[in-house]
């Protein structure tokens, strides 16, 4: 089976506690680096009101939608704060240690 991971950004371009809007496989993805340096990839669309999560605030291992305050877990995509009740899709992430490139697999199954 072919490798589905595609390069989306350089690790140096993503500071801890920030998010970046990237596209992989035609899908808008919020690429997020938590305060501990972990990198996560979520669908860049709040499940409550179709707002870009990459414009939200990153705190700990969560991202908050700026419009209504819904918070999502960066690892599972599950909503942690209303008004959102549906999870957002998460994507596997790999870091190429040699180049510092962030790779995302956009073929991950949709959130349920």
Residue frames as qw, qx, qy, qz and C-alpha x, y, z in Angstrom:
[[0.000, 0.890, 0.457, 0.000, 0.00, 0.00, 0.00],
 [0.418, 0.526, -0.043, 0.740, 1.46, 3.40, -0.93],
 [0.321, -0.320, -0.443, 0.774, 2.40, 5.93, 1.73],
 [0.039, 0.800, 0.528, 0.281, -0.44, 8.49, 2.01],
 [0.388, -0.720, -0.152, 0.555, 1.58, 11.06, 4.00],
 [0.455, 0.697, 0.200, 0.517, 2.12, 14.37, 2.21],
 [0.418, -0.134, -0.246, 0.864, 4.35, 17.30, 3.24],
 [0.047, -0.846, -0.500, -0.179, 2.38, 20.34, 4.44],
 [0.116, -0.959, 0.122, -0.229, 4.79, 22.64, 6.32],
 [0.531, 0.361, -0.576, 0.506, 8.14, 22.94, 8.02],
 [0.595, -0.537, -0.529, 0.280, 8.26, 22.37, 11.77],
 [0.379, -0.141, -0.140, 0.904, 10.21, 25.64, 12.07],
 [0.131, -0.308, -0.324, -0.885, 7.15, 27.50, 10.67],
 [0.608, -0.538, -0.460, -0.360, 4.86, 26.32, 13.48],
 [0.029, 0.440, -0.576, 0.689, 5.60, 27.79, 16.91],
 [0.226, -0.277, -0.884, 0.300, 4.31, 26.07, 20.08],
 [0.085, 0.529, 0.549, -0.642, 0.80, 27.26, 20.94],
 [0.287, 0.459, -0.222, -0.811, -0.08, 28.19, 17.37],
 [0.674, 0.358, 0.645, -0.036, -2.14, 26.86, 14.47],
 [0.024, 0.422, -0.518, -0.744, -1.65, 27.08, 10.73],
 [0.763, 0.439, 0.270, -0.391, -4.10, 26.49, 7.87],
 [0.103, -0.399, 0.794, 0.447, -2.69, 24.00, 5.35],
 [0.815, 0.295, -0.054, -0.496, -4.13, 21.89, 2.53],
 [0.194, -0.327, 0.917, 0.122, -3.46, 18.18, 2.08],
 [0.142, 0.231, 0.941, 0.203, -5.26, 16.02, -0.46],
 [0.148, -0.457, -0.468, -0.742, -7.66, 18.89, -1.15],
 [0.523, -0.666, -0.530, 0.028, -8.69, 19.07, 2.53],
 [0.039, -0.765, 0.231, -0.600, -8.33, 22.22, 4.65],
 [0.784, -0.282, -0.480, 0.275, -6.43, 21.18, 7.78],
 [0.283, -0.898, 0.203, -0.268, -5.60, 23.05, 10.99],
 [0.759, 0.177, -0.459, 0.428, -2.02, 22.13, 11.77],
 [0.448, -0.834, 0.049, -0.320, -1.51, 22.77, 15.49],
 [0.563, 0.250, -0.612, 0.496, 1.54, 22.70, 17.73],
 [0.600, -0.728, -0.323, -0.080, 0.67, 22.37, 21.39],
 [0.233, -0.915, 0.281, -0.171, 2.66, 24.03, 24.20],
 [0.754, -0.429, 0.482, 0.122, 4.73, 20.85, 24.69],
 [0.005, 0.548, -0.651, -0.525, 5.78, 20.84, 21.02],
 [0.460, 0.208, 0.861, 0.058, 3.46, 18.05, 19.85],
 [0.222, 0.214, -0.411, -0.858, 2.03, 18.50, 16.36],
 [0.404, 0.362, 0.798, -0.261, -1.60, 17.69, 15.55],
 [0.114, 0.018, -0.542, -0.832, -3.77, 17.89, 12.43],
 [0.288, 0.453, 0.739, -0.408, -7.54, 18.45, 12.53],
 [0.244, 0.625, 0.591, 0.448, -10.14, 19.33, 9.96],
 [0.191, -0.072, -0.129, 0.970, -10.02, 23.13, 9.80],
 [0.362, -0.364, -0.396, -0.762, -13.75, 23.56, 10.28],
 [0.273, -0.090, 0.666, -0.688, -15.62, 23.86, 13.57],
 [0.089, -0.259, -0.940, -0.203, -18.36, 21.25, 13.62],
 [0.040, 0.601, 0.608, -0.518, -20.76, 23.80, 15.11],
 [0.260, 0.860, 0.219, -0.380, -20.59, 26.76, 12.73],
 [0.759, 0.485, 0.221, 0.373, -18.13, 26.14, 9.87],
 [0.069, -0.971, 0.228, -0.017, -15.49, 28.53, 11.23],
 [0.679, 0.482, -0.479, 0.279, -11.76, 27.94, 10.60],
 [0.797, -0.575, -0.119, 0.137, -10.29, 26.37, 13.74],
 [0.710, 0.146, -0.058, 0.687, -6.83, 27.51, 12.64],
 [0.020, 0.645, 0.006, 0.764, -7.95, 31.05, 13.58],
 [0.686, -0.657, -0.233, -0.210, -8.70, 29.88, 17.14],
 [0.202, -0.763, 0.526, -0.317, -6.70, 29.84, 20.35],
 [0.784, 0.087, -0.603, 0.123, -4.49, 26.90, 21.31],
 [0.376, -0.638, 0.455, -0.494, -4.31, 26.11, 25.02],
 [0.612, -0.282, 0.723, -0.154, -2.74, 22.95, 26.35],
 [0.214, -0.006, 0.907, 0.363, -3.99, 20.13, 24.16],
 [0.304, 0.674, 0.652, -0.168, -7.11, 21.98, 22.92],
 [0.140, 0.103, 0.322, 0.931, -8.09, 24.48, 20.28],
 [0.154, 0.582, 0.593, -0.535, -10.98, 26.91, 20.76],
 [0.269, 0.583, 0.549, 0.534, -13.18, 28.25, 17.97],
 [0.174, -0.032, -0.165, 0.970, -13.08, 32.03, 18.17],
 [0.283, -0.338, -0.399, -0.804, -16.73, 32.57, 17.22],
 [0.692, -0.485, -0.219, -0.489, -18.72, 30.67, 19.87],
 [0.334, -0.636, 0.597, -0.358, -16.07, 29.18, 22.16],
 [0.992, -0.003, -0.029, -0.124, -16.33, 25.50, 21.23],
 [0.181, -0.700, 0.690, 0.035, -13.19, 23.65, 22.29],
 [0.939, 0.229, -0.210, -0.145, -11.79, 20.51, 20.69],
 [0.746, -0.477, 0.426, 0.186, -9.28, 17.94, 21.91],
 [0.256, 0.734, -0.516, -0.361, -6.25, 18.01, 19.59],
 [0.177, -0.280, 0.940, 0.085, -5.69, 14.25, 19.83],
 [0.304, 0.306, 0.899, -0.080, -9.23, 12.91, 19.43],
 [0.064, -0.230, -0.466, -0.852, -11.08, 15.82, 17.78],
 [0.274, -0.590, -0.759, 0.029, -13.86, 15.46, 20.34],
 [0.110, -0.711, -0.066, -0.692, -15.67, 18.60, 21.48],
 [0.445, -0.165, -0.657, 0.587, -14.91, 19.57, 25.08],
 [0.038, 0.367, 0.330, -0.869, -17.02, 22.73, 25.27],
 [0.334, 0.686, 0.646, 0.017, -20.46, 23.56, 23.90],
 [0.722, 0.266, 0.195, -0.609, -21.99, 24.59, 21.59],
 [0.499, 0.394, -0.714, -0.293, -20.20, 21.97, 19.42],
 [0.799, -0.213, 0.447, -0.342, -21.40, 18.41, 20.01],
 [0.940, 0.335, 0.045, 0.049, -19.83, 16.59, 17.03],
 [0.645, -0.470, 0.333, 0.503, -16.11, 15.79, 16.76],
 [0.414, 0.804, -0.298, -0.304, -13.87, 17.10, 14.01],
 [0.951, 0.262, -0.098, 0.128, -11.79, 14.80, 11.86],
 [0.398, -0.775, 0.450, 0.198, -8.19, 14.21, 12.97],
 [0.791, 0.558, -0.251, 0.015, -5.31, 13.17, 10.73],
 [0.876, -0.291, 0.047, 0.382, -2.11, 11.23, 11.45],
 [0.140, 0.957, -0.251, 0.035, 1.04, 13.38, 11.58],
 [0.896, -0.087, 0.028, 0.435, 4.68, 12.49, 11.06],
 [0.051, -0.946, 0.250, 0.199, 7.78, 14.66, 11.38],
 [0.849, 0.402, -0.157, 0.305, 10.70, 13.96, 9.04],
 [0.642, -0.680, 0.025, 0.354, 13.62, 14.20, 11.46],
 [0.640, 0.018, 0.296, 0.709, 16.12, 14.89, 8.69],
 [0.189, 0.449, 0.349, 0.800, 14.33, 17.77, 6.97],
 [0.028, 0.233, 0.482, -0.844, 12.07, 18.99, 9.78],
 [0.348, -0.093, -0.475, -0.803, 9.12, 18.65, 7.44],
 [0.478, 0.100, 0.649, -0.583, 5.62, 17.96, 8.81],
 [0.255, 0.006, -0.808, -0.532, 3.70, 15.31, 6.91],
 [0.547, 0.085, 0.464, -0.692, -0.04, 14.57, 7.21],
 [0.093, 0.135, 0.948, 0.274, -2.11, 11.60, 6.01],
 [0.385, 0.092, 0.010, -0.918, -5.28, 13.16, 4.53],
 [0.537, -0.049, -0.726, -0.428, -6.89, 9.75, 3.95],
 [0.019, 0.013, 0.830, -0.557, -7.83, 9.23, 7.61],
 [0.129, -0.515, -0.829, -0.176, -11.42, 8.16, 8.23],
 [0.194, -0.589, -0.126, -0.774, -14.01, 10.88, 8.92],
 [0.123, -0.165, 0.664, -0.719, -14.96, 11.67, 12.53],
 [0.423, -0.374, -0.766, -0.308, -17.90, 9.77, 13.98]]
